[in-house]
Amino acid sequence: MEPILDVEGLSISFRQYDRGAHQRTLPVIHDLSLSIAPGQVVAVVGSSGSGKSLLAHALLDILPANSAREGVIRYRGEPLTPARTAALRGTEIVLVPQGVTYLDPLMKVGPQICKGRREGRVREACRAVLARYGLPPDTEERYPFELSGGMARRVLISTAVMESPRLVIADEPTPGLDARAAGRILGHFRELADGGAGVLLITHDLELALTIADRVAVLYAGETVEEAAAADFTTPGGLRHPYTRALWAALPQNGFRPIPGSQPAPGEIPTGCRFAPRCPRCRGDCQETHPAYRSFRGGMVRCDFPGEVME
C-alpha cells in the first residue's frame, strides 16, 4: 500500500545571532525519516526538545522564517511543495494542536468548527461531528472558556475532522488529562485511522501511544533512532535501539528504571552517536562514527550494534 505520508532525510536548522552580529546555523533535526499508510496510527515519541513538534510544523510548512529545511516530504506519492501544502492544509491535511488556547476565546465554538460558514448543510455537519464526539448540541453556542479541558480537546478534534481529512497530525493532544480522558481522546484518533485516514500522533507518553499505535518512531536529539511495530514493545528483546529499550524500562510496569544523563541540546551534539554518552553498551567506535539509519530485524534502527538487551 502506498504511504499517504513519506518523510525521507528531513533536516531542519535555524539561523541565530551569536556574539553581536555574528550568525550561526543551529541544526535541530537531522536525517529524520518515517512513513504512514492509510488506516495507520504512527506515534512519534521522544522527550522534550527531540524535535517532535518541529516535525509537525515542517509537514504543515509553518516553520519560522529563520529556518532552513532539507530532505523530501511526499504526500500520496507526490512532493509536498509549499503551494501544495497551502492548498491542502486545513482540508486534507489537518492539525490537532496540543493547546486548547488555539481556540479563539472571543468566538463561539460553532463558527470555529464551521470556519465561519453559515450554510445549512455546514451547520448540520457541525452538529453531527459534535454528536460524534459526545458533545451536547448546545456546545456550538458556548465560548471556549465555558468548556472543560476534555470538551475543549474534543472541539479541537471536531474542528479538524469537519473536512474528512486524509492525514491527521495530532501534536501532544492529551496533556493535563487523566488516563481515562486521555484514552477517550486517543480512541477518537484510532477511529479516524480505522476510517481510512493516516494519523501521526506526536507524544512524549509512550505508554499511552502504545494503546492505539500501529507503529512507533522514536526520536532522540532530533533524529529517528528506531521505528518499530507496537507489538515489538511487549518485551525489551523485541526492540533494537538502546534508547528505545531504556524508554521501555522506564515505564512504571517495567520497573521505572531511568538511565543517567540527559539528551544533548542543539549545538551540543557529540561527534559520533548522539546517544553514546548515555549508552550502557557504548563502544569506542560509537563516539567517533555517526550511525546510519538502516533496516534491521523487521524495523529501522540507527545503531551500529543493535539488538543487544540491557541487563
C-alpha positions as CSV (number, residue, x, y, z in Angstrom):
1,M,0.0,0.0,0.0
2,E,1.4,3.4,-1.0
3,P,2.1,5.6,2.0
4,I,-0.1,8.6,2.5
5,L,2.9,10.4,4.0
6,D,6.6,9.6,3.4
7,V,9.3,11.7,5.1
8,E,12.8,11.0,3.9
9,G,16.0,12.5,5.3
10,L,14.3,15.6,6.8
11,S,16.8,18.0,8.3
12,I,15.9,21.4,9.9
13,S,18.3,24.1,11.0
14,F,17.9,27.7,12.3
15,R,20.0,30.8,11.8
16,Q,20.7,32.6,15.0
17,Y,22.7,35.6,16.1
18,D,25.7,34.8,18.3
19,R,28.0,37.3,19.9
20,G,26.7,40.5,18.4
21,A,26.1,40.5,14.6
22,H,27.8,37.1,14.1
23,Q,25.4,34.5,12.8
24,R,25.5,30.7,13.3
25,T,23.5,27.8,12.0
26,L,21.9,25.6,14.6
27,P,20.9,22.1,13.4
28,V,17.8,20.9,15.3
29,I,16.6,17.9,13.2
30,H,18.9,15.6,11.3
31,D,18.1,12.9,8.7
32,L,14.6,12.2,10.1
33,S,12.6,9.5,8.2
34,L,9.2,7.9,8.6
35,S,6.1,6.9,6.7
36,I,2.4,6.5,7.3
37,A,0.0,4.3,5.3
38,P,-3.8,5.0,5.1
39,G,-5.5,3.4,8.1
40,Q,-2.4,3.6,10.3
41,V,-1.6,5.4,13.5
42,V,2.1,6.1,13.7
43,A,3.3,7.5,17.0
44,V,6.3,9.7,17.2
45,V,7.7,9.6,20.8
46,G,10.6,11.3,22.5
47,S,11.5,13.7,25.3
48,S,11.0,17.4,25.2
49,G,13.5,19.0,22.7
50,S,13.8,15.9,20.5
51,G,12.1,17.7,17.5
52,K,8.6,16.2,17.6
53,S,6.7,19.5,17.2
54,L,9.1,20.8,14.6
55,L,8.3,17.7,12.5
56,A,4.6,18.8,12.6
57,H,5.4,22.3,11.7
58,A,7.6,21.2,8.8
59,L,4.8,19.0,7.4
60,L,2.4,21.9,7.6
61,D,5.0,24.4,6.2
62,I,4.7,26.7,9.1
63,L,8.3,26.8,10.2
64,P,9.6,30.3,11.1
65,A,11.4,32.5,8.6
66,N,14.9,31.9,10.0
67,S,14.7,28.1,9.4
68,A,16.1,26.0,6.6
69,R,14.8,22.6,5.5
70,E,16.3,19.8,3.6
71,G,15.0,16.3,2.6
72,V,11.9,15.1,0.9
73,I,8.3,15.1,2.1
74,R,5.8,13.2,-0.1
75,Y,2.0,13.2,0.3
76,R,0.2,10.5,-1.6
77,G,3.3,9.9,-3.7
78,E,3.9,13.5,-4.8
79,P,6.3,16.0,-3.2
80,L,4.6,18.2,-0.7
81,T,5.6,21.6,-2.0
82,P,4.7,24.9,-0.2
83,A,2.0,25.6,-2.8
84,R,0.5,22.1,-2.4
85,T,0.7,22.3,1.4
86,A,-1.2,25.6,1.4
87,A,-3.9,24.1,-0.8
88,L,-4.3,21.0,1.4
89,R,-3.7,22.5,4.9
90,G,-7.0,22.5,6.8
91,T,-8.8,20.2,4.4
92,E,-7.0,17.0,3.5
93,I,-4.1,17.6,6.0
94,V,-5.2,18.9,9.4
95,L,-3.5,19.6,12.7
96,V,-4.9,18.9,16.2
97,P,-2.7,21.2,18.3
98,Q,-1.5,20.5,21.8
99,G,-3.0,23.6,23.4
100,V,-6.7,24.5,23.8
101,T,-5.5,28.1,23.5
102,Y,-5.6,27.6,19.7
103,L,-9.4,28.1,20.1
104,D,-10.4,31.8,19.7
105,P,-11.7,32.8,23.1
106,L,-13.9,35.5,21.6
107,M,-15.7,33.3,19.2
108,K,-18.4,30.7,19.9
109,V,-17.5,27.1,19.2
110,G,-19.9,26.6,16.3
111,P,-18.5,29.2,14.0
112,Q,-15.0,28.0,14.8
113,I,-15.9,24.4,13.7
114,C,-17.7,25.7,10.6
115,K,-14.8,28.1,9.8
116,G,-17.3,31.0,9.6
117,R,-19.6,29.3,7.0
118,R,-23.3,29.6,7.6
119,E,-24.9,27.3,5.0
120,G,-27.5,24.9,6.4
121,R,-25.6,21.7,5.4
122,V,-22.4,23.0,7.1
123,R,-24.4,23.7,10.3
124,E,-25.8,20.2,10.1
125,A,-22.4,18.7,9.6
126,C,-21.2,20.7,12.7
127,R,-23.9,19.2,14.9
128,A,-23.2,15.8,13.5
129,V,-19.5,16.0,14.3
130,L,-20.2,17.3,17.8
131,A,-22.5,14.4,18.5
132,R,-19.9,12.0,17.1
133,Y,-17.5,13.1,19.9
134,G,-20.1,13.1,22.6
135,L,-20.6,16.8,22.9
136,P,-24.2,18.2,23.5
137,P,-25.9,20.2,20.8
138,D,-25.6,23.5,22.8
139,T,-21.8,23.2,22.6
140,E,-21.8,25.2,19.4
141,E,-23.3,28.2,21.3
142,R,-20.7,28.1,24.0
143,Y,-17.4,30.0,24.2
144,P,-14.2,28.1,24.9
145,F,-13.9,29.3,28.5
146,E,-17.3,27.5,29.2
147,L,-15.8,24.1,28.2
148,S,-14.0,21.6,30.4
149,G,-10.5,20.6,29.3
150,G,-11.7,17.3,27.8
151,M,-14.6,19.0,26.0
152,A,-12.2,21.7,24.5
153,R,-9.9,18.9,23.2
154,R,-12.9,17.2,21.5
155,V,-13.8,20.5,20.0
156,L,-10.3,20.8,18.5
157,I,-10.8,17.3,17.0
158,S,-14.2,18.3,15.7
159,T,-12.7,21.4,14.0
160,A,-10.0,19.2,12.4
161,V,-12.2,16.5,11.0
162,M,-15.0,18.7,9.6
163,E,-13.4,18.3,6.1
164,S,-12.9,14.5,6.3
165,P,-9.1,14.7,6.3
166,R,-6.8,12.1,4.8
167,L,-3.9,12.9,7.1
168,V,-4.3,14.0,10.8
169,I,-1.4,15.4,12.7
170,A,-2.1,15.3,16.5
171,D,0.6,17.2,18.4
172,E,0.5,16.2,22.1
173,P,-3.3,16.1,22.2
174,T,-3.7,14.8,25.8
175,P,-1.6,17.0,28.2
176,G,-3.1,17.5,31.6
177,L,-5.8,14.9,31.1
178,D,-6.3,11.9,33.4
179,A,-5.7,8.5,32.0
180,R,-9.4,7.8,31.3
181,A,-10.0,11.1,29.5
182,A,-6.7,10.8,27.5
183,G,-7.7,7.3,26.5
184,R,-11.0,8.5,25.1
185,I,-9.3,11.3,23.1
186,L,-6.8,8.8,21.6
187,G,-9.7,6.4,20.9
188,H,-11.1,9.1,18.5
189,F,-7.8,9.1,16.6
190,R,-8.0,5.4,16.3
191,E,-11.5,5.7,14.9
192,L,-10.2,8.2,12.2
193,A,-7.5,5.7,11.2
194,D,-10.0,2.8,11.1
195,G,-12.0,5.0,8.7
196,G,-9.0,5.2,6.3
197,A,-7.1,8.3,7.4
198,G,-3.4,8.3,8.3
199,V,-2.7,9.6,11.8
200,L,0.6,11.0,13.1
201,L,0.4,11.0,16.9
202,I,3.2,13.2,18.4
203,T,3.6,12.5,22.1
204,H,6.1,12.1,25.0
205,D,3.9,9.4,26.6
206,L,5.0,6.0,25.2
207,E,2.6,4.0,27.4
208,L,-0.4,5.9,26.1
209,A,0.8,5.8,22.5
210,L,1.0,2.0,22.6
211,T,-2.7,1.8,23.3
212,I,-3.6,2.9,19.7
213,A,-0.5,3.0,17.6
214,D,0.3,0.5,14.8
215,R,4.0,1.7,14.7
216,V,6.2,3.8,16.8
217,A,9.0,6.1,15.6
218,V,11.4,7.1,18.4
219,L,13.2,10.4,18.3
220,Y,16.4,11.3,20.2
221,A,18.2,14.6,19.8
222,G,16.5,15.4,16.5
223,E,16.9,12.0,14.9
224,T,14.8,8.9,14.4
225,V,16.7,6.2,16.2
226,E,14.2,3.4,15.8
227,E,10.9,2.6,14.0
228,A,9.1,-0.5,15.3
229,A,5.8,-2.2,15.4
230,A,3.8,-1.5,18.5
231,A,3.8,-5.3,19.2
232,D,7.7,-5.1,19.5
233,F,7.2,-3.3,22.8
234,T,5.9,-6.4,24.5
235,T,9.4,-7.2,25.7
236,P,12.8,-5.4,25.5
237,G,14.1,-8.2,23.3
238,G,11.8,-7.1,20.5
239,L,13.4,-3.6,20.4
240,R,16.6,-2.6,18.5
241,H,18.0,0.6,19.9
242,P,19.3,1.0,23.5
243,Y,17.4,4.3,23.9
244,T,14.1,2.6,23.0
245,R,14.8,-0.2,25.4
246,A,15.6,2.5,28.1
247,L,12.2,4.0,27.4
248,W,10.6,0.6,27.9
249,A,12.5,0.0,31.1
250,A,11.4,3.4,32.4
251,L,7.7,2.6,32.2
252,P,6.2,2.1,35.7
253,Q,5.0,-1.5,34.9
254,N,8.6,-2.4,33.8
255,G,10.3,-1.2,37.0
256,F,10.7,2.5,36.3
257,R,14.4,2.2,35.7
258,P,15.7,5.5,34.3
259,I,19.1,5.9,32.8
260,P,21.6,8.6,33.9
261,G,22.3,11.8,31.9
262,S,20.2,13.9,29.6
263,Q,19.5,14.4,25.9
264,P,22.1,16.8,24.3
265,A,20.8,20.2,23.4
266,P,21.1,21.6,19.9
267,G,24.6,22.9,19.5
268,E,26.0,20.4,21.9
269,I,25.6,17.3,19.7
270,P,28.5,14.8,20.1
271,T,30.6,13.8,17.0
272,G,29.5,10.1,16.9
273,C,26.3,8.5,18.0
274,R,24.1,11.1,19.8
275,F,23.1,8.6,22.4
276,A,26.7,7.3,23.1
277,P,27.3,9.4,26.3
278,R,24.3,7.7,28.0
279,C,24.5,4.3,26.3
280,P,25.4,1.3,28.6
281,R,26.7,-0.6,25.6
282,C,28.8,2.2,24.2
283,R,32.0,1.1,22.4
284,G,34.9,3.1,21.2
285,D,33.7,3.4,17.6
286,C,30.3,4.8,18.8
287,Q,31.9,8.0,19.9
288,E,33.6,8.6,16.6
289,T,31.2,7.3,13.9
290,H,27.7,8.6,13.3
291,P,25.5,5.5,12.7
292,A,23.3,5.2,9.6
293,Y,19.6,4.6,9.8
294,R,19.0,1.1,8.4
295,S,16.7,-1.8,8.3
296,F,17.2,-4.4,11.0
297,R,15.0,-7.3,12.1
298,G,11.7,-6.1,10.7
299,G,12.2,-2.5,11.7
300,M,14.5,0.5,11.4
301,V,17.3,1.5,13.7
302,R,20.2,4.0,14.0
303,C,22.8,1.9,15.8
304,D,25.9,0.0,14.8
305,F,25.3,-2.6,17.4
306,P,21.5,-3.1,17.6
307,G,19.5,-5.7,19.3
308,E,21.6,-6.2,22.5
309,V,19.3,-6.4,25.5
310,M,20.4,-4.4,28.6
311,E,20.7,-6.4,31.8
